[in-house]
Amino acid sequence: MRWNLALAGLASSWGLIAVLVAAVELDAAALAFLRLAFAAGALGLVALASGRLRALRPGRRLPALVALGVVQGAHWLLFFEAVKLGSVALAVLTFYAAPVFLAVLAPLALAERLSNVALGALVPGGAGIALVALGSGEGGGANGWAIASGLGSAATYAALVILSKRLLADRAEPLTVAFWDCLVGGIAVAPALLVAGRVMPDGGREWGAVLLLGVVFTGVSTLVYAGLLRHVTAQAAGLLTFLEPVAAVVLAWALVDERPTVLTFAGGALVLLAGIAVVALEPTEARVAEAAAGVGSTSS
C-alpha cells in the first residue's frame, strides 16, 4: 500500500505543473524542449554528485532507452498540440484515456494480471475527469486533429509506462531510465524549435518557472517515478495519474484564485474515490510476485 500511496502523492504534486506552465508564455515546443533538457542536465549532476556516473552508461539497453526517449518527446508534443488546437479541457479529457490503454495493454505486454480493482476504478475515475474537464469552463473546438492529438498523448503515455516497466524489469537502474528518457526526449523535440516562436524565457519569473519545471517536476520527478514503478503495477500507475488534474484545480484555486465549479468539485470527489480504491486495494508488484510464487507451493 505504501508504494501506491507514494505514487499518489507524486501524481498529486504534478498539479503544480499547470500553475508553472501558466506563468510561461513560451511556445509548446520550446517549453517541452527546455523542461527535458534541464531535466537531463539535473540528472547528470545527480549522477556526478553521487559518484554514479557509470549508471548513465546505456550498455546493451541503448535501443530500448532511445525508444523510450522518442516516445517521451512525442508524448509532450502531442499533448501541447491538443491544447493548442483544442483547449486545456479537451487535452486533459482525451489524455486521461491513458489508463484505459494501460488496462488493456499492460496484461499483454507485461507480466501483470488484468486488475479488477483498476477496471472498477476506471468508471468513477473516468467520469470524474470528464466532470473536471467540463467544469473548467474553457472553450476550444473539439476538432478531429485536436482529439487525435489528445488520444495520441494518452497512447504514448501508456507506451512510456510499459517501456519503463520493461527496462526496470530488465534490472535497469531508475537513474539510467530517467536520464535517457529526458535526454533523448529533448533531442527528439529539438527539431520542432525550427518552427517555434519565442524559444527562450524572458525575465526572472519565466526562468524560475522553467527551471523548477525542468529540474524538479521533470528531472527529479522522473527519477522518483521510475523508482516507484519498480513496486507498483502499470495499471495502478495509470489510474493514479487521475489525481494530477484534480490537484491542479485545487492548487490553482489556492495559488492564483481560480475558483472551481460545482462540476469540478463533483469530479474531483469521484477521482479521489478511484484513487483511494487503487491505493488501498491494488496489490503492489511485491505482493503480486509473492502470490505467484506461492501458487503450487507446499508451504502452509
Beta strands, then each sheet from edge to edge (+ up, - down):
end
